[in-house]
């Protein structure tokens, strides 16, 4: 609701939504317990708030995911003492803030963040559109190896939808017996022996 309110008043290109996912957070919960995980999330929340400043909207989206909404991208020159509000610069500052060590109950923890972002690049963009696009960009950041920043590209959504459709069709094909595997032998040419299959 708050993001939709921001978008209603903003010109095209003025709002960015950053989707932040803490990499391998599940490993912290699974190995050290949810209490330490919760303390780590609280520490990350403080770091994120300190990094984005009071003008941005910051929210825990769920689990180990956070969103940041930044306005004023096309407002012109920034004050010399104000940080750069452009989404790439903001995302890099957030990524670096998350990457610093956190000490929880005497245990030094390091986590990283994969961050995707999207900008209201056309009229009529809704909060749901920005969330979907920034989320897709975040998954591209994870696919690139984590601990990086990705901007939403128009083809990203179509690629994700195609991958989902292909996975669904393959699953149905297997259930119906429509998929038949063939094994190609790998032959050692010098001996003529089969050494494997692909």
N, C-alpha and C positions, 0 to 999 in steps of 0.2 A: 504493500500500500504506500509506504513512504517513498519507494523508488518511483512508483507511478506518479506520485505527487511532484517529485523533482522533475520528472520528464515532461509533465504537462506545462511547466513554466519555462523550460529550457529550450534554447534554439538548437537546431541540428548541429551536431559535432561538439556540443558543450558538456556532455556527461559521459563519463567512463565508469564501467562496472568491472571491478577486478575480482576474480574468483580465486581464492587461495586454498590450497590443500596441503596439509602437513604430510611430508613424505614419510612413510614407514611408521606412522604414529601407532598403528595397531601393534607393532612389535614392542613398543614401550608398555602399552596396556597389558599385553600378553605375558611379557617377561617380568615386569616390575610391579604390576597391579594397577587397578583403576584409580586408586588414591593418588599415586604419583602421576598418572596420566592426567588427572583432573588438575593437579597443581601445575603441571607443565602447560596445560591449556590456559590456565589463568595467567601464567607468566607471559605466554605468547599474546594473549589479549592485551595486556598492558603494553607490551612492545609495539604491537600493531597500532594501538591508540596513540602512543607517543610519536610514532612515525607518521601517521596520516594527519595528525593535528585535529583541532576541534571542529573544523568546517566540513570534514568528510563524514559520511555515514559509515559506521563500522558495525557489523553484526556477525555473530556466530550463526552460520547457516545450518549446521548440524554436524555431529561427530567432531571431526578435525578440520572442518571446512569453515572458512570465513569469507565474507564479501565486504568490499569497500566500494563506496560510490563517491566519485569525485566530480565536482562541478567547476565551472569557470575555465574550461579548456580554451575557449575562444574569447575570453574576456580581455585579452590584450596583455600588456606588460605586467609582470609581477613585481611586487616590492622587492628591493634588494635583500631584505632579511627573510623573505618567504621562500620555502622550498619549491622546486619545480613541480607543478601539478600535472604535467603531461603523464599519461598512463605508463609509458615505458619507464620513465625516471622514477615514478612513484612505486611501480612494481619492483624495480631493482632495489630501491631503498628498503622495501618490505622484505624482499628475499634476503638481503644482507642482515637485516635486524633479526629475522627468524634464525639465521644460521649461526648466531653467536651462542656460545655455551650457556646452559642453564644449570644451576646446581639445585637439586631437589633432594632433601633429606641426606645431604652429604654425597649424592651421586651426581657426577657431571654428565649432562646429557647434551647431545648435539642432534638437532633435527634440521631438515631443510624444507623448502617450500616449492611446490610447482604452482605457477601463477598464470592464469589466462585472463585476458581482458577483451572487452568489446566496447565500442563507442556508439552513441546514438547517431549513426551516420546517415539516417534518412528520417523523414517525417513519419509520425505515427508509431515509432518504436515503443513497445511496452516493456515493463519490468520483466515479464516472462521471456520476451525476445532477448533482452540483454543477458539474463541469467542463463538461458539456453546457449547463447553464443559464447559467453565467457567460459561456461563449463566445458564446451567443446574445445575451446582453445587451451584450457587447463589440461584436458586429457592429451592434447597434442604435446604439451610441455612434458607430461609424464612419459609419453612414448619416446620423446627425444632423450630420455635418460634422467629426468627429474632435476630438481634444483635449477630451474630455468624459467624464463618468461616467454609466453607466446601471445601474439595478437590474433584475434579472430580474423580469419580470411573467409570470404563468401563461400568458397568451395568446401569449407570444413564441415558445415552442416550436411551438405549433400553427400559427402564422403561417409560421414557417420551413419546417415540413413541407409546408404547403399550397403555398408558393412552389416548393419542390423538386418536388413532384408535378406542378404546373402546367407547369414548365419541361420535365419529362420527357415529359408528354403532348403538349406543343407540338412537341418534337423528333420524337417518333414520328409525330405527325400530318403533319409536313413530309415525313418519309421515305416515308410511305404516300400522299402526294399528297392528303391530306384538308384541307389548309389552302389557301384560295384568297384572294389579296389583291384588294381592290377599291380603286380610286383615285377619290377625290371631287375633282372639279375646283374650283379656287378662281377665281371669276369677279369681275373688276373691274366693279362694277355700273354705273358711269358710262359705260364704253366697251363692255362686253359681252365683253371679251377674257379668255381663260383666262390667268391669271398664275402658276398653280402647281397643285399637287395635294397632298392629304393622305391 
